[in-house]
Amino acid sequence: MNKFGFDFKHLRGDFFGGLTAGIVALPLALAFGVSSGMGPSAGLYGAIFISFFAALFGGTNTQISGPTAPMTALSMVIVAGIMANFDGDLAKAAPAILTVFLLSGLIQILLGFIGLGKYIKYVPYPVVSGFMTAIGVIIIITQLLPAIGYYPKEDAEYVNQFKPQAEEMILENILKEEAGEGILVLEDFEETIKRAELITPADIDKESQTLAGKEASGIIGALKVFPRGLKQVNWLELIIALATIFIVFGFKRITKAIPSTLVALLVMSGIAVGFGLDYRPIEEIPQGLPLPRLGEMMTGFSFAAISPYLFTAITLALLGAIDSLLTSVVADNMTKTKHNPNKELVGQGIGNSIAAVFGGIPGAGATIRTVVNINAGGKTKLSGMIAGLLLLFILLAIGPIASKIPAAVLAGILITVGIGVMDYKGLKAIPHMPRPEVAILLIVLILSSFWNLVYAVGIGLVIASLMFMKKIGDMTSARSNVTPLREERWLDEMDFPENLKEEVFIKHINGPLFFGSTNDLQQIAASQIPNTASTVIMRMEKMNYMDQSGLYTLEDILVDMVGNNIKVLLVGPPEQPRYMMERIDIIPDLIPESQVFKNFKECVTWVKENVEDTIPPNNSEPNVI
């Protein structure tokens, strides 16, 4: 084992894990690049560099990183906003866009160094749920136009509506230039007239297309022009997109051994090219190694151009941190390991920074790709690095061929991504969750979808914090933590049967179980329950409130324990937590009513009648935590 944390003893598993994850990543990388507005090559560059360097320097051995749906949705906002300041010219806007991406990567590195990784757990579930569902809605709606083959900038009638505004914009720019040069004089507009005479119809058309594209961008813009698109459907593009969606979902029913997105990409691209169909291809992917663009970024750097996006860069960094660390938790649960959150942030920041320098879009830990890697045998960081190298090989070997992929195929893939990323678990729970949490989820969902992703998350966090503080202020209990430390037995536990102290584990939950205490509760299944225990008693008499995050954490822990043939006994759950558990069928489907007790005395009676003494006593204290 070396200092970077990978071991060549697992080379075979890492090779197949990285190979499989890289194959899964290919169509998604291209699709996310297109969706961001930076082009398919930017998605591929991001997947290559983030996967390799986030794995090399990160703190989760089996994590596979790259462009993800949340990061792409926010990147889309940044790209569209900055391009609007550069007359819709991506070539001119790219240095500023990549600088913002680089800044977000550097912020992630800083977050890791100052140790903020451990605080990501304080983001409440309703905020995450509302945000993820909004991401799905945004991706689906913004991809409807490409799926039907309608592109507003190419609709001459629609573009012509913006010609008067385009002429005003061009004239306004001329006046600004003259003012900057100090030659704008009120008495003499001779220079203005000369410059205005140089304006060509092509200049007006280009500005009109920029304004039309801006008006049709985002979820509101897409909905505005969608009726026009329905009148001009390109049926070939629509059929290709629908067939892609059908294959993605249908092939999963046949087998999950082969990524359905890759199958859809290969099959539909093969049909389109093989039959010589008159389809619209994606943007051309440059051949050869990607070149660093740091010089271009520094030469064209303007603080004024990126200053409005500093807060957005911070949000992008935080979103990447949350996205990555949530995936790290999934990896931990599957591999029974423990990630280093701060080191993971540093690795993600390095990966995103290098990707930005080479023109790639930002990314984070990708849950599906990580799960695929683990299931295929990935054990160390080498698997993530192999995934990045595979994508680099694909870029160098078949870049020109990949440029022939139909744009409608990637639109179809993105629609399936949008459908998959939505949090259906949170949406289904809306009728049964506390009203304040439902309000937070819906506020974040609506504001993220129709206003601003960045501000929506901030507002959601503020509202969640205020509601939680009010709830805690109303609590009569002075204790508000789920402690992982060994504590003294409660008075009614003093007479617990001596012969069963090895077989029974008692857990005290003191005070509310909320999004800030779930991490400590997770340690029960991870490290606290001794191997000798066949029964776990969870004392809930003092757990007078439980939020949605706590509910789902408790559910996951109970599922694990029941799956490991451990009997779980619940003692004294108060009205609100019990109501929550009944709404998602923890009681009685997972924990039967016969194993839920009003008080500890009834529980002890059940233990005496149903738990066998299988281990000789060692005269130690009972397992009480």
Protein Blocks (a to p, Z undefined) as FASTA:
>chain_A
ZZkopafklmmmmmmmmmmmmmmmmmmmmmmmmmnonojklmmmmmmmmmmmmmmmmcbf
klccdddfklmmmmmmmmmmmmmmnnopaklmmmmmmmmmmmmmmmmmmmmmnopmmmmm
mpcfklmmmmmmmmmmmmmmmmmmmmnopafklmmklmmmmmmmmmmmmmmmmmmmmmmn
opacfklcklmmmmmmmpcfklmmmmmmmmmmmmmgcjklmmmmmmmmmmmccfklmmmm
mmmmmmmmmmmmmpmkbcfklmmmmmmmmmmmmnopacdddddddedjdddfklmmmmmg
cfklmmmmmmmmmmmmmmmmmmmmmmmmmmmmmnopacdfklmmmmmmmmmmmmmmnopa
cddddfklmmmmmmnopabfmlmmmmmmmmmmmmmmmmmmmmmpcfklmmmmmmmmmmmm
pcfklmmmmmmmcfklmmmmmmmmmmmmmmcfklmmmmmmmmmmmmmmmmmmmpmbfbfc
dcfbdcdddfklmmgcfklmmmpccdddehjddfklmmmmmmmmmmmpcfklmbdcddfk
lmmbccfklmmmmmmmmmmmmmnopacddehiafklmmmmmmnomamklmgfklccfblk
lmmmmmmmmmccfbdcehiacddZZ
